[in-house]
Amino acid sequence: MIRNKLLYAALIAAMLLFWVLYRGKLSQELLIFVLIFPLFLLISVVRIRHALSAAITHGNKQARKGETYQWILQLTNRSIFSSANATADLEFSNSLDGAVRKLRVSLPIMPRNTQRIRLNFHSATCGVMRLRITRVDFYDPLRLFHRKIRMNASDAVVILPCPIEMPPVCWEPQPRPDADSSEFSKVRAGDDPSEIFDLHLYREGDPISRIHWKLSSKLDTLMVKEYSLPLSAECVLLPDFRQTGGQPESALRIDRMLSCMTTASSMLAQREVSFRTAMFRPGYSIGISDPLKTQEEAVSWMHALVQNEPLPAEEQDAFLTALAELLGGTGQHDRVLLFLPKADPQVTELLLSLPNPERITVFAVCTPAEAKDLPENEEDSFSIIPVLLNDPQLSDDDRDEDDAELFPDDDITELTADLTAEGGDDDA
């Protein structure tokens, strides 16, 4: 920009010399034009500054991890002036790692027009992706004058985790022995006489106690009642959102934990096992949701869950205290699924001190080397299932060496190379 001003100053000096050496109307008009023209350039950038507005939108309400999603940067210029040299400074971040990354986009500003720049992103982890435009810089055609606009337009996209393959786990409904459950299967019969599942004609071997005598007398044939199968509504899914170290390791571990929870909730919904979710809120205790039954409810719950940020270090002890209070009572929950981003000796010690620890299943994210140090499952203790960060098909000889490559140093959020720009509708 300084170079352009020096060149223009040299042009004024040349026009002044031309007017001195060649007195006449033409030399005088050229000198006046060269002196006045920068004033028009200054007026144009000042007018653009007061007539420019920005907005950020996206087409998808949510996206899956690894999928490409699109942000649309929209600049509206209501003035009659344009700027072919403009730049927009953007900041984007992921809620799991918290790191803010910067991006600069070059674009033209057309007169009385709306420009749309489409930015294709994809993220290596789930969470909430946020994009914010911080400022727009633009110049006149000769780059003599520069103006900037401070902006704070922003937008967010929820990135859902992807399901993963789970080890064999018993997900079948558990009938309550005291028949207190008010949830019954709609596709399977059971032994709960409090509700009738179906009726069928008497077959040899059917118990006499299940014959529907009133209906049989009306139909003049023996009809047998099929009782309902009560479903346990006390299966609780609880994530541990504590940070496990530096980035990007902590973000990758929490992402893997949430992927495991996605698969677990999907399996429970498919098998008609009603379940609840629990979440620790800093400053409060662990809150438990209403029963979730369908796949749609499970997706809605995950959509809300991934918007939570990892707990700061000062809240980690409070989480362990709240976990002990939640699981300290006997018979509160038939089954508890606890998801950990990393195997923690403090959590292991806490779970062993709880009553009925066998009702607890722990899914711990770990490297192959860490999986070797996990405590073995015992009959009267909680079960712990490793969730590996890398390919479980690797041989034992290769796993320790591969652990060093699990956490790359590059950004876990990437911007794809293709940027497209298009003009919008002219403003009336």
Backbone torsions as a table, in degrees:
resi	resn	phi	psi	omega
1	MET	NA	-39.6	177.2
2	ILE	-64.4	-38.0	179.1
3	ARG	-62.3	-41.3	179.1
4	ASN	-64.5	-39.1	178.7
5	LYS	-66.9	-38.6	178.2
6	LEU	-65.6	-40.1	178.5
7	LEU	-65.0	-39.3	179.6
8	TYR	-69.9	-35.2	175.9
9	ALA	-63.9	-37.6	176.6
10	ALA	-65.3	-35.6	177.3
11	LEU	-65.2	-41.0	178.0
12	ILE	-63.0	-41.6	178.9
13	ALA	-63.4	-38.3	179.1
14	ALA	-67.4	-40.0	178.1
15	MET	-67.1	-36.0	177.2
16	LEU	-65.2	-42.5	177.4
17	LEU	-64.8	-38.9	178.2
18	PHE	-63.2	-38.9	179.6
19	TRP	-69.3	-35.2	179.6
20	VAL	-70.1	-42.5	-175.4
21	LEU	-79.9	-33.4	-176.5
22	TYR	-125.2	79.6	-179.0
23	ARG	-68.8	131.7	-179.0
24	GLY	170.1	176.6	-176.1
25	LYS	-67.9	-40.3	-177.1
26	LEU	-64.5	-48.3	-179.6
27	SER	-63.2	-36.1	178.7
28	GLN	-67.6	-42.5	179.9
29	GLU	-65.6	-40.4	178.5
30	LEU	-63.5	-41.6	179.3
31	LEU	-64.3	-43.9	178.9
32	ILE	-62.6	-41.6	-179.7
33	PHE	-63.4	-44.0	-179.2
34	VAL	-65.1	-32.9	179.4
35	LEU	-76.5	-35.4	-175.9
36	ILE	-86.3	-28.4	-174.0
37	PHE	-55.9	-42.0	177.5
38	PRO	-58.6	-28.5	178.1
39	LEU	-64.5	-39.1	176.8
40	PHE	-66.3	-37.6	177.7
41	LEU	-64.5	-40.1	178.2
42	LEU	-65.2	-42.1	178.1
43	ILE	-61.5	-37.7	-178.6
44	SER	-65.0	-44.1	-178.7
45	VAL	-71.7	-33.2	176.6
46	VAL	-66.5	-39.4	179.8
47	ARG	-68.3	-40.1	177.2
48	ILE	-62.1	-39.3	-178.3
49	ARG	-59.1	-36.0	-178.3
50	HIS	-90.3	-8.4	-177.1
51	ALA	-113.4	3.1	-175.5
52	LEU	-100.5	135.1	175.1
53	SER	-135.6	155.4	-176.2
54	ALA	-132.8	152.5	176.9
55	ALA	-151.3	153.6	178.0
56	ILE	-126.2	127.4	178.0
57	THR	-134.0	169.0	175.3
58	HIS	-143.3	155.5	-176.5
59	GLY	-85.1	-26.0	-176.4
60	ASN	-105.0	131.8	174.3
61	LYS	-69.8	-30.1	177.9
62	GLN	-153.3	159.4	-179.7
63	ALA	-142.3	162.1	176.7
64	ARG	-92.5	152.1	177.1
65	LYS	-57.1	133.9	-180.0
66	GLY	88.8	-17.6	178.2
67	GLU	-80.1	148.3	176.2
68	THR	-82.6	129.5	175.6
69	TYR	-126.1	165.7	-168.5
70	GLN	-126.1	129.8	169.0
71	TRP	-103.6	144.2	180.0
72	ILE	-117.2	114.4	175.6
73	LEU	-90.4	119.7	-174.2
74	GLN	-116.8	121.3	177.2
75	LEU	-114.8	125.4	-179.3
76	THR	-113.4	121.4	178.8
77	ASN	-112.1	115.1	-177.1
78	ARG	-96.4	4.0	179.9
79	SER	-95.1	171.6	179.4
80	ILE	-89.9	0.3	-178.5
81	PHE	-99.7	157.2	-179.3
82	SER	-129.3	167.4	176.2
83	SER	-143.8	115.8	179.3
84	ALA	-80.0	-14.2	-177.6
85	ASN	-117.7	94.6	179.4
86	ALA	-139.1	149.1	177.1
87	THR	-134.2	145.8	176.9
88	ALA	-119.4	127.2	177.9
89	ASP	-94.8	124.7	-177.7
90	LEU	-119.4	153.6	173.1
91	GLU	-129.9	133.2	177.0
92	PHE	-135.2	151.4	-175.3
93	SER	-152.9	161.4	175.4
94	ASN	-115.6	136.8	-174.2
95	SER	-66.2	-22.2	-177.5
96	LEU	-76.4	-37.6	-178.9
97	ASP	-103.2	-21.6	174.9
98	GLY	75.5	-6.0	-178.5
99	ALA	-73.4	136.1	179.2
100	VAL	-99.6	124.2	179.7
101	ARG	-112.5	148.2	-174.5
102	LYS	-112.0	151.8	-178.4
103	LEU	-146.5	138.1	176.7
104	ARG	-119.5	128.8	-177.8
105	VAL	-118.2	129.2	175.1
106	SER	-92.7	136.8	-176.5
107	LEU	-158.4	154.9	173.8
108	PRO	-89.2	153.6	174.7
109	ILE	-113.1	113.2	-176.6
110	MET	-89.2	152.7	-180.0
111	PRO	-73.5	137.2	177.1
112	ARG	44.7	56.7	-173.5
113	ASN	-153.3	159.9	174.7
114	THR	-113.0	117.2	179.6
115	GLN	-96.9	136.5	178.0
116	ARG	-122.2	126.3	177.3
117	ILE	-112.7	122.3	-178.0
118	ARG	-97.7	122.9	-178.9
119	LEU	-113.0	122.6	-179.9
120	ASN	-96.7	120.6	179.9
121	PHE	-117.2	159.1	162.4
122	HIS	-150.4	150.2	-175.0
123	SER	-120.2	141.9	179.2
124	ALA	-83.2	-9.1	177.9
125	THR	-133.3	163.5	174.1
126	CYS	-79.3	-176.8	-178.9
127	GLY	126.9	-163.1	177.9
128	VAL	-109.6	116.7	175.5
129	MET	-90.2	127.5	-179.3
130	ARG	-119.5	136.0	176.9
131	LEU	-125.0	133.3	-178.0
132	ARG	-136.4	135.5	173.9
133	ILE	-95.3	122.5	-173.3
134	THR	-96.3	-36.4	-179.0
135	ARG	-161.4	157.4	175.0
136	VAL	-126.5	127.2	176.9
137	ASP	-111.0	137.4	178.2
138	PHE	-146.0	158.8	-174.1
139	TYR	-131.9	162.6	171.9
140	ASP	-77.0	168.8	-177.3
141	PRO	-57.2	-31.4	179.7
142	LEU	-92.7	-0.3	-179.4
143	ARG	57.1	40.1	174.6
144	LEU	-89.6	-32.2	-177.0
145	PHE	-124.6	145.5	-177.0
146	HIS	-133.2	136.1	175.0
147	ARG	-132.7	150.1	177.4
148	LYS	-131.5	149.0	179.6
149	ILE	-122.9	121.3	174.1
150	ARG	-77.3	128.1	-178.0
151	MET	-131.5	163.2	178.9
152	ASN	-142.3	32.0	176.6
153	ALA	-72.7	136.1	-176.7
154	SER	-146.4	166.5	178.4
155	ASP	-157.1	158.8	-178.2
156	ALA	-136.6	145.0	177.0
157	VAL	-127.1	130.2	177.6
158	VAL	-85.1	122.0	179.1
159	ILE	-101.7	113.2	-178.8
160	LEU	-83.6	148.0	176.3
161	PRO	-71.7	158.4	178.0
162	CYS	-96.2	140.4	176.6
163	PRO	-61.7	152.4	178.2
164	ILE	-127.1	166.8	176.2
165	GLU	-73.4	133.5	-176.9
166	MET	-108.7	148.2	173.0
167	PRO	-68.7	161.1	-179.1
168	PRO	-60.0	121.3	178.9
169	VAL	-136.0	144.2	178.6
170	CYS	-77.1	110.8	179.4
171	TRP	-107.4	4.1	-174.0
172	GLU	-67.2	150.1	177.6
173	PRO	-59.0	145.7	179.9
174	GLN	-111.4	108.3	177.5
175	PRO	-63.4	139.5	176.2
176	ARG	-78.4	131.0	178.5
177	PRO	-65.4	-26.0	179.6
178	ASP	-95.4	3.3	174.9
179	ALA	56.5	35.8	178.8
180	ASP	-84.7	-11.6	-175.6
181	SER	-70.3	140.7	175.1
182	SER	-102.2	4.8	178.3
183	GLU	-103.1	129.2	-178.4
184	PHE	-129.4	147.0	178.6
185	SER	-70.1	144.7	178.6
186	LYS	-99.6	-3.4	-177.3
187	VAL	-124.1	-9.9	-178.3
188	ARG	-131.2	142.4	175.8
189	ALA	-86.6	162.2	179.9
190	GLY	-145.1	-149.1	-176.2
191	ASP	-124.0	17.4	-178.6
192	ASP	-91.0	112.4	-176.7
193	PRO	-77.0	-2.3	-177.7
194	SER	-73.0	-15.3	179.6
195	GLU	-147.3	139.9	-179.1
196	ILE	-91.1	128.6	179.1
197	PHE	-86.2	-42.8	-177.7
198	ASP	-165.2	171.9	176.0
199	LEU	-126.5	145.6	174.9
200	HIS	-147.7	162.9	177.3
201	LEU	-65.2	149.1	-178.2
202	TYR	-60.9	132.6	175.6
203	ARG	-122.4	151.5	-178.4
204	GLU	-60.3	128.6	-178.8
205	GLY	103.8	-13.9	177.4
206	ASP	-66.2	137.8	179.4
207	PRO	-65.2	139.1	-179.2
208	ILE	-64.0	-30.3	-176.9
209	SER	-66.5	-15.7	-177.6
210	ARG	-98.2	4.7	178.9
211	ILE	-72.2	132.6	178.8
212	HIS	-88.6	94.1	-169.7
213	TRP	-68.6	-40.4	-178.6
214	LYS	-64.1	-45.6	-179.9
215	LEU	-69.4	-34.9	179.2
216	SER	-64.6	-37.6	179.1
217	SER	-68.0	-32.7	178.9
218	LYS	-73.7	-38.8	-177.1
219	LEU	-90.1	-8.5	-179.0
220	ASP	60.3	33.5	174.8
221	THR	-155.4	152.3	-175.5
222	LEU	-77.2	125.0	176.1
223	MET	-115.0	138.0	-175.4
224	VAL	-115.1	137.5	179.4
225	LYS	-86.2	139.9	170.0
226	GLU	-107.0	124.0	-177.9
227	TYR	-80.7	165.7	-176.1
228	SER	-91.1	161.0	177.7
229	LEU	-103.3	110.9	177.6
230	PRO	-71.8	140.5	180.0
231	LEU	-108.6	139.2	178.3
232	SER	-71.5	129.8	177.9
233	ALA	-105.1	15.8	-175.1
234	GLU	-116.1	32.3	171.2
235	CYS	-88.3	118.9	-173.7
236	VAL	-113.0	131.2	176.0
237	LEU	-106.9	123.6	-175.0
238	LEU	-129.9	119.2	176.4
239	PRO	-93.4	149.8	174.8
240	ASP	-105.0	106.4	-175.4
241	PHE	-93.2	20.2	179.3
242	ARG	-72.9	142.0	175.7
243	GLN	-68.2	148.0	-175.5
244	THR	-113.3	5.8	-178.1
245	GLY	148.2	-151.5	-178.1
246	GLY	-77.6	175.9	179.0
247	GLN	-100.1	148.9	5.9
248	PRO	-90.2	9.5	-175.8
249	GLU	-58.7	-46.7	-177.3
250	SER	-61.8	-42.4	-179.8
251	ALA	-64.7	-40.5	-179.8
252	LEU	-66.7	-37.0	179.2
253	ARG	-68.8	-45.1	179.2
254	ILE	-64.4	-38.1	177.1
255	ASP	-61.3	-43.1	178.7
256	ARG	-65.2	-36.7	178.1
257	MET	-63.7	-44.4	-179.8
258	LEU	-68.6	-32.1	175.2
259	SER	-63.8	-40.0	177.2
260	CYS	-64.7	-39.8	178.1
261	MET	-65.7	-36.7	177.7
262	THR	-59.8	-44.7	179.4
263	THR	-65.3	-42.1	-179.2
264	ALA	-63.0	-45.4	179.9
265	SER	-65.2	-36.1	178.3
266	SER	-65.3	-42.7	179.6
267	MET	-65.9	-39.3	178.5
268	LEU	-65.2	-41.8	179.9
269	ALA	-65.7	-39.5	-179.9
270	GLN	-65.6	-31.1	-179.0
271	ARG	-95.3	11.0	177.2
272	GLU	60.5	32.3	174.9
273	VAL	-93.8	108.3	177.9
274	SER	-66.1	137.1	-177.4
275	PHE	-141.3	162.3	176.7
276	ARG	-118.8	158.9	175.7
277	THR	-119.2	149.7	-179.9
278	ALA	-126.5	148.1	-178.5
279	MET	-148.1	131.7	178.2
280	PHE	-82.2	131.0	177.9
281	ARG	-113.2	118.7	-179.7
282	PRO	-54.8	133.6	-178.1
283	GLY	89.8	-12.7	179.5
284	TYR	-124.1	-144.7	177.1
285	SER	-123.8	-165.5	177.9
286	ILE	-85.8	118.5	178.2
287	GLY	-92.3	145.4	-178.1
288	ILE	-116.2	136.4	-177.2
289	SER	-80.5	172.9	169.8
290	ASP	-70.7	162.4	179.8
291	PRO	-59.8	137.4	175.6
292	LEU	-108.5	136.8	-172.7
293	LYS	-123.9	-38.2	-171.8
294	THR	-106.6	168.3	178.1
295	GLN	-65.4	-36.5	179.5
296	GLU	-63.7	-40.8	177.9
297	GLU	-66.3	-36.0	179.0
298	ALA	-65.6	-40.3	178.8
299	VAL	-67.3	-40.7	178.5
300	SER	-63.2	-39.3	177.6
301	TRP	-65.1	-43.5	179.7
302	MET	-64.9	-35.8	177.7
303	HIS	-59.2	-39.6	178.3
304	ALA	-76.8	-32.8	-175.2
305	LEU	-69.1	-42.1	-175.1
306	VAL	-69.7	-10.6	178.6
307	GLN	-80.3	-5.0	176.4
308	ASN	-79.1	146.0	178.3
309	GLU	-98.9	154.0	179.1
310	PRO	-57.3	146.8	-177.9
311	LEU	-70.5	139.3	173.4
312	PRO	-69.2	165.3	-174.6
313	ALA	-60.2	-35.7	-176.6
314	GLU	-71.3	-12.1	-179.5
315	GLU	-100.2	-1.5	-173.7
316	GLN	-70.7	-38.9	177.0
317	ASP	-66.6	-35.8	178.4
318	ALA	-64.3	-34.4	177.6
319	PHE	-64.5	-43.5	179.6
320	LEU	-63.7	-38.2	177.8
321	THR	-65.1	-44.0	178.8
322	ALA	-66.0	-35.2	177.9
323	LEU	-64.9	-41.2	178.1
324	ALA	-64.5	-38.5	178.8
325	GLU	-68.0	-38.2	-178.2
326	LEU	-67.3	-42.9	-173.9
327	LEU	-99.2	6.5	-175.4
328	GLY	-74.3	-27.2	-178.2
329	GLY	-79.5	151.9	178.6
330	THR	-86.1	135.6	174.7
331	GLY	72.9	12.9	-179.9
332	GLN	-67.5	-40.3	-176.1
333	HIS	-136.8	133.6	-179.9
334	ASP	-64.1	-37.1	-178.0
335	ARG	-149.0	140.2	178.8
336	VAL	-125.3	127.1	175.0
337	LEU	-108.9	112.1	-178.0
338	LEU	-106.5	127.1	-176.2
339	PHE	-112.5	121.9	-176.9
340	LEU	-116.1	137.0	174.4
341	PRO	-74.8	-14.1	178.4
342	LYS	-161.8	139.3	177.9
343	ALA	-61.5	128.3	-172.4
344	ASP	-124.0	121.1	177.9
345	PRO	-58.9	-31.8	179.1
346	GLN	-65.6	-41.6	178.5
347	VAL	-67.5	-40.8	178.5
348	THR	-59.3	-45.9	179.3
349	GLU	-63.8	-39.0	-180.0
350	LEU	-65.7	-44.2	-177.8
351	LEU	-65.8	-35.2	179.2
352	LEU	-67.9	-23.9	-179.5
353	SER	-86.3	-7.5	-177.6
354	LEU	-81.0	152.7	172.9
355	PRO	-70.0	142.5	179.2
356	ASN	52.5	57.4	-179.1
357	PRO	-68.3	-15.2	-178.9
358	GLU	-67.3	-15.0	177.8
359	ARG	-80.8	-4.1	-175.2
360	ILE	-103.3	131.3	173.2
361	THR	-117.8	125.5	-177.3
362	VAL	-107.5	128.2	172.7
363	PHE	-107.6	110.7	-174.8
364	ALA	-112.1	124.4	176.1
365	VAL	-76.2	131.5	-176.5
366	CYS	-156.1	160.4	171.4
367	THR	-81.9	165.2	177.6
368	PRO	-57.3	-35.6	178.8
369	ALA	-68.1	-38.8	179.0
370	GLU	-69.3	-29.6	-179.0
371	ALA	-63.5	-29.0	-180.0
372	LYS	-68.8	-23.1	-177.2
373	ASP	-97.0	3.1	179.3
374	LEU	-69.2	145.1	178.0
375	PRO	-65.3	145.0	-179.6
376	GLU	-75.2	148.2	179.7
377	ASN	-73.9	129.3	178.0
378	GLU	-116.1	162.0	-172.8
379	GLU	-64.9	-40.2	-176.5
380	ASP	-101.4	21.3	-178.8
381	SER	-126.4	175.8	177.6
382	PHE	-72.7	156.6	177.4
383	SER	-95.4	139.2	178.2
384	ILE	-124.4	127.8	-176.7
385	ILE	-118.8	121.1	179.3
386	PRO	-74.5	139.6	174.3
387	VAL	-116.8	103.4	-172.3
388	LEU	-74.6	146.2	179.0
389	LEU	-81.3	-24.2	-178.6
390	ASN	-122.6	-169.5	-173.8
391	ASP	-64.5	119.1	-179.6
392	PRO	-70.6	-8.8	-178.6
393	GLN	-82.8	-4.1	179.5
394	LEU	-64.5	147.8	179.1
395	SER	-72.6	159.0	-179.0
396	ASP	-63.2	-30.1	-179.1
397	ASP	-70.0	-28.2	-175.8
398	ASP	-92.6	-16.7	-168.1
399	ARG	-67.9	-42.5	-177.8
400	ASP	-62.6	-37.3	178.9
401	GLU	-70.5	-34.2	-177.9
402	ASP	-73.1	-21.7	-178.6
403	ASP	-59.0	-31.1	-178.3
404	ALA	-70.9	-16.1	-177.9
405	GLU	-101.9	6.6	-176.4
406	LEU	-74.8	-27.2	-172.8
407	PHE	-120.4	87.8	-179.6
408	PRO	-68.4	160.4	-179.0
409	ASP	-86.8	-12.2	-177.3
410	ASP	-78.3	169.4	-176.6
411	ASP	-63.5	141.4	177.8
412	ILE	-84.7	-7.7	175.2
413	THR	-116.4	127.5	-174.8
414	GLU	-122.5	153.2	174.8
415	LEU	-109.6	125.5	-179.8
416	THR	-70.7	159.9	-170.2
417	ALA	-75.8	-22.3	-173.3
418	ASP	-87.4	116.7	174.6
419	LEU	-114.1	129.3	-179.5
420	THR	-120.7	142.8	178.7
421	ALA	-124.1	146.3	178.3
422	GLU	-148.3	151.1	177.6
423	GLY	-84.6	145.9	179.3
424	GLY	-98.3	-167.1	179.7
425	ASP	-74.0	141.1	176.1
426	ASP	-66.8	138.2	178.3
427	ASP	-77.3	134.1	179.6
428	ALA	-74.2	NA	NA
